[in-house]
Amino acid sequence: MRFMMFVMADAQPDDVADDSDVDVWVDEHDAAGERLLGDILDPSSAKVVRVRNGERLVTDGAVPGVTDSIWGFDIIDADDVDRALEIAAGHPMARNGRLELRPFPG
């Protein structure tokens, strides 16, 4: 199963200090073939696109309160949802932020 994992900020991180290195997590799951792709996202270069009454409307910047809290993403390939949750729980942002998993076909 494939999952889109959104890496997000959270106003209430874990109280336990965490100095985990995300590069260690990336290297481990890349080597295992469980992380197919991922990167950091730059909210300052975001564009919001809408079409209203046949006119394309483009706004610079992230949607406040939604997109600006998304820091990055990873595409996870796991045998099942339990394994995907285990992979996500090992990511440093599981303690310092939050991770949202969404399955998709592929």
C-alpha positions in Angstrom: 0.0 0.0 0.0 1.2 3.5 -0.7 0.6 6.4 1.6 1.1 10.1 1.3 2.5 11.3 4.6 2.2 15.0 5.3 4.8 16.3 7.7 3.2 19.1 9.7 3.8 21.6 12.4 2.0 21.2 15.7 1.4 23.8 18.4 1.9 21.2 21.1 5.0 19.1 20.6 6.0 16.3 22.9 7.3 17.4 26.3 10.2 15.0 26.1 13.1 16.6 24.3 14.0 14.9 21.1 17.1 15.4 19.0 16.5 12.6 16.5 18.1 13.2 13.1 15.6 13.0 10.3 18.4 12.0 7.9 18.8 8.8 9.8 15.1 8.0 9.4 15.3 8.9 5.7 18.4 6.7 5.1 16.8 3.7 7.0 13.5 3.8 5.1 15.1 4.6 1.7 17.4 1.6 2.1 14.4 -0.6 3.0 12.4 0.6 0.0 9.7 1.9 2.3 10.2 5.6 1.5 9.8 6.2 -2.2 10.1 10.0 -2.3 10.0 13.0 0.1 11.1 16.5 0.5 10.7 19.8 2.4 8.1 22.2 1.0 8.6 26.0 0.8 5.4 27.8 1.8 6.8 31.1 0.6 6.7 30.0 -3.0 3.2 28.5 -2.8 0.5 29.4 -5.3 -3.2 28.9 -4.8 -5.2 28.3 -8.0 -9.0 28.6 -8.3 -11.3 29.0 -11.3 -14.4 31.1 -10.7 -16.9 32.1 -13.4 -14.4 30.8 -16.0 -11.6 33.0 -14.7 -8.3 31.6 -13.3 -7.5 33.3 -10.0 -3.9 32.8 -8.6 -2.9 33.9 -5.2 0.7 34.0 -4.0 1.4 32.2 -0.7 0.0 29.3 1.2 -3.6 29.1 2.5 -3.4 30.5 6.1 -4.1 27.9 8.7 -3.8 25.0 6.3 -0.9 24.8 3.9 1.4 26.9 6.0 1.5 24.2 8.6 2.7 21.6 6.0 6.5 21.4 6.1 7.1 18.5 3.8 5.9 15.1 2.6 7.0 11.5 2.1 5.6 8.8 0.0 5.6 5.5 2.0 5.2 2.0 0.6 4.2 -0.4 3.3 2.7 -3.9 3.5 -0.3 -2.6 5.4 -1.6 0.4 7.4 0.0 -1.0 10.7 3.4 -0.9 9.1 2.8 2.6 7.7 1.9 3.8 11.2 5.0 2.2 12.6 7.2 3.9 10.0 5.5 7.3 10.8 5.9 6.9 14.5 9.6 6.6 14.0 9.8 9.9 12.2 11.2 12.8 14.4 8.2 14.9 13.5 5.9 12.4 15.2 7.2 14.0 18.4 8.0 17.5 17.3 5.0 18.0 15.0 2.4 15.7 13.5 2.2 13.3 10.6 -0.9 12.7 8.5 -1.1 9.5 6.5 -3.5 9.1 3.5 -3.5 5.9 1.5 -3.7 6.1 -2.3 -3.8 3.5 -5.1 -0.6 2.7 -6.9 
